[in-house]
Amino acid sequence: MSVTTAIVRPLVGSQKYLSKLFDKLLPEKFTLDGNRDFERSFVPSHIRDNVTVYDVGGGKSPLIGIDEKRRRNLTLIGLDVDPDELSRAPEDTYDETICADISSYQGRQDADLLICRAVLEHVADVEGAFRSIHSILKPGGLALVFTPSGNAMYARLNRMLPEKTKKALLFGVSPETRAKQGFRAYYDKCTPRDFRKLARDNGFVIEEERFYFISSYFSCFFPAYLLWRCWILLGCLMVRHQAAETFSVALRKPE
Ligand SMILES: C[S@@+](CC[C@H](N)C(=O)[O-])C[C@H]1O[C@@H](n2cnc3c(N)ncnc32)[C@H](O)[C@@H]1O
């Protein structure tokens, strides 16, 4: 048995348990997981049957699965910068794949709905991505975007630490993140305030915004988690949604 299995894993497990226990003391607003809410509530509340949906940066894990796609009679198009990611998506999920960079892609104005989950933090030019999203949508189409905020503590650390150190830390304490994480992150204009400006500048109407105040990055060391929780509570009092860890927005391209 390795030292990691014998000592580190149980230790990390106990810290995560304490962090979870502490969160039980907080109002629900502070414990709603953004990624889960986006998938289970935000997107379902906006989706309609018989429409064309783009999953931008959907890669190997498109948000809409094949059963739902068939049940709703959707045409699903996967757009991703990495052909390897696209090729690893479950068979027949995408009706079409487009290998392109979302910061420079010129769209065909054929999307009724566009989903973009956990992608824009990896894009070096988010202004370009907003222009591209606008060009993909039909007039009247809707973009649903979920992103970690560049204001979050982990995002600040992410920008400061060298790539190798970050990956070693992340995969060391949370090996389950290896499959989904590890893409280079820039957090270019990835805050709620930046998004409002980009939406306005690109002619979108913001139909809905949701802000989330939890992430699991510090839960592997309870003292750090406690400090970070205090930081979040204080931030929420002082700067409100700018203190969010992650957020979702629904952007309408006017008719
Ligand atoms: C963290 S994964 C998210 C995958 C999926 N959306 C999900 O929620 O599980 C980020 C994805 O964005 C893609 N990506 C990164 N930069 C991109 C860009 N500039 N244009 C298009 N896709 C990009 C990556 O190839 C990868 O598939």
The ligand as an SDF file (V2000), in Angstrom:
LIG
                    3D

 27 29  0  0  0  0  0  0  0  0999 V2000
  -13.2190   21.9360  -19.0520 C   0  0  0  0  0  0  0  0  0  0  0  0
  -13.6730   21.3110  -20.6280 S   0  0  0  0  0  0  0  0  0  0  0  0
  -15.4370   21.4630  -20.5520 C   0  0  0  0  0  0  0  0  0  0  0  0
  -16.1110   20.4210  -21.3780 C   0  0  0  0  0  0  0  0  0  0  0  0
  -17.6460   20.4060  -21.2960 C   0  0  0  0  0  0  0  0  0  0  0  0
  -18.2120   21.6540  -21.7590 N   0  0  0  0  0  0  0  0  0  0  0  0
  -18.1110   20.1060  -19.8880 C   0  0  0  0  0  0  0  0  0  0  0  0
  -18.7650   20.9520  -19.2760 O   0  0  0  0  0  0  0  0  0  0  0  0
  -17.8160   19.0130  -19.3820 O   0  0  0  0  0  0  0  0  0  0  0  0
  -13.2380   22.6380  -21.7250 C   0  0  0  0  0  0  0  0  0  0  0  0
  -13.5090   22.3340  -23.1910 C   0  0  0  0  0  0  0  0  0  0  0  0
  -13.3720   23.5620  -23.9220 O   0  0  0  0  0  0  0  0  0  0  0  0
  -12.6320   23.3050  -25.0940 C   0  0  0  0  0  0  0  0  0  0  0  0
  -11.9930   24.5770  -25.4920 N   0  0  0  0  0  0  0  0  0  0  0  0
  -10.9680   25.2210  -24.8830 C   0  0  0  0  0  0  0  0  0  0  0  0
  -10.6520   26.3580  -25.5360 N   0  0  0  0  0  0  0  0  0  0  0  0
  -11.4990   26.4370  -26.5840 C   0  0  0  0  0  0  0  0  0  0  0  0
  -11.6610   27.3820  -27.6450 C   0  0  0  0  0  0  0  0  0  0  0  0
  -10.8780   28.4610  -27.7320 N   0  0  0  0  0  0  0  0  0  0  0  0
  -12.6370   27.1630  -28.5620 N   0  0  0  0  0  0  0  0  0  0  0  0
  -13.4300   26.0590  -28.4680 C   0  0  0  0  0  0  0  0  0  0  0  0
  -13.3160   25.1340  -27.4910 N   0  0  0  0  0  0  0  0  0  0  0  0
  -12.3630   25.3030  -26.5600 C   0  0  0  0  0  0  0  0  0  0  0  0
  -11.6610   22.2100  -24.6850 C   0  0  0  0  0  0  0  0  0  0  0  0
  -11.1240   21.5330  -25.7990 O   0  0  0  0  0  0  0  0  0  0  0  0
  -12.5660   21.3380  -23.8140 C   0  0  0  0  0  0  0  0  0  0  0  0
  -13.2720   20.3960  -24.5600 O   0  0  0  0  0  0  0  0  0  0  0  0
  1  2  1  0
  2  3  1  0
  2 10  1  0
  3  4  1  0
  4  5  1  0
  5  6  1  0
  5  7  1  0
  7  8  2  0
  7  9  1  0
 10 11  1  0
 11 12  1  0
 11 26  1  0
 12 13  1  0
 13 14  1  0
 13 24  1  0
 14 15  1  0
 14 23  1  0
 15 16  2  0
 16 17  1  0
 17 18  1  0
 17 23  2  0
 18 19  1  0
 18 20  2  0
 20 21  1  0
 21 22  2  0
 22 23  1  0
 24 25  1  0
 24 26  1  0
 26 27  1  0
M  CHG  2   2   1   9  -1
M  END
$$$$
